[in-house]
Amino acid sequence: MKGAEIERLIPQRYPIMMVDELLEAEDGKALACLEIRPDNYFMEEDGRISELGLIEHIAQSASAFAGYKALGEGADHPPVGYIGEVKKFRCHFRPQAGGRLLTTITVVADAEGVTLIQGETRLDGKVAAETQMKIFIKP
């Protein structure tokens, strides 16, 4: 799913929309991507995306997955999620404009509106960032 279809899955809009496409979504895993453009909201002066941008991309990838599941279960609109905790964040490198981020989201646990996810973002096969997040889902 991409373009207008992604807009059905997540509440974020330009200029902070950080997911271009949901490539896979099954069981407890999803794969999302983002083409890093020079005008990205989270771009730093050195031409690289900020660490906060990487965190936001992982969170929005999880949001796209949650939206996909919710719409598949008959919801009229995607749920709104809030980052409750970012844990064990590691930024191995900050990708430059022109790169394509591929992010794998794995749901570790899901109970009573709180979802624990593991996110790993890669560029050209190399891990750029990884983290765990607690996300509070508001239906």
N, C-alpha and C positions, 0 to 999 in steps of 0.2 A: 504494500500500500504506500502510495506517495502522493505528493501534491495536495489537492483538496481532500483526498481520503485521509491523509494524516491529520488535517485540521478537524476531522470528525472524531479523532482519537484523543487529542490533547487540548487543553484549554488555552495554552500559550499561543500568541500570535506574533507577527513581525513587530518589533525587531528582535524579540528574545526567543523566537522559535528555534529550538536546537536539535530537531530531528527532521530529516528529509524523507526518510523511508523506513517502514517496518518490513524487513525482508523475511523474517520467520517468526512464528509465534505458535508454540505447541507445548503441551504439558506445563512444566514450570520454567520454560526457557524462551527467550526471545532474542532476536538479532535486529538491531537498528543501525542506521547510518546517518552521517552528516558530512556534506561537502563543506569544507572550511573556506568561506569566502573572505576576501580582504575587508569587506564592510561588516563583518560579523560583530555584533554588539559586544562580545567578550574579547575582541582582538586587542592585544597590547601594542604599544608603539614599536616594539621590535618585530612586528609581523607574525607573532605567535599567539595562539589562543591562551587565555589566562587559566590558571588552575581552577578558579571559580567557574569558568566556562566549561571545563571538563566535568566538574561536579554537576553543573546544571544539565549538561548533555546526558549524563548517566541517569539523572533523576527524570528527565523528560523521556528517555528511552523506556524507563520503568513505567512512566505514565502512559505512554503509547501502548505498552503491553496490557496494562490495566484497562485502558479504554477499549482495546480490541476484545478482551475477555468480556467486559461489561456489555458492549454492543452485541456480541455474539450470544449473550444470555438474555437479550431482549430489552436492555435499557434504552431509553430515548436519547440519552446524552452520556458522554464519558464522565466518570467520577473525577472529582478534584482531589489531588493529593498534596500533602504538605510534608516537606522534609522534617522529620522529627530529630534525627541524629545522623551524623556522618561519622563513621568509625573506620579506622585503619585506612585512611586515604593515603595513597602513595602516587605521586606524580613522577614518573620515570623520565619524561621529557614533555615539553610543550610543543605540539605540532604547529607547523607553519600554514599559512594560507595556501590553498591549492590541494591540500591533503584530504583524504576521505577516511573519516573515522568509522570504524566498525565496532559496535558495542554489544557485548553479550550480557543479558540480564538473566540471572538465575534467582528464582524465588526460593529462599531458604525456609521461611516460615510465614504463615498468614493466619492471623487470629483476631477476631473482633475489630476489624477496621485498621489493624496495624500489620503492615507487610515488611518483612525483613528481606532485603535483596542483596545479592552480590553483583557488582558491576565491574566489567573489565573492558577497557577501551583500547583498541589496537589501531595502528597505522602501519600499513605495509607489513603486516605480520608481527610487528613489535609492540609489546605492551607499553602504552603511553601513560595510562592511569588505571588504578583499581581502587575499589572501596566497598564497604558495606554501608547500607543505609536502612534506617527505619523510616518508613513512609506511612503517614496517617491518611487513610482514604475516607473522604466524605462523599457518600453516594449522591 
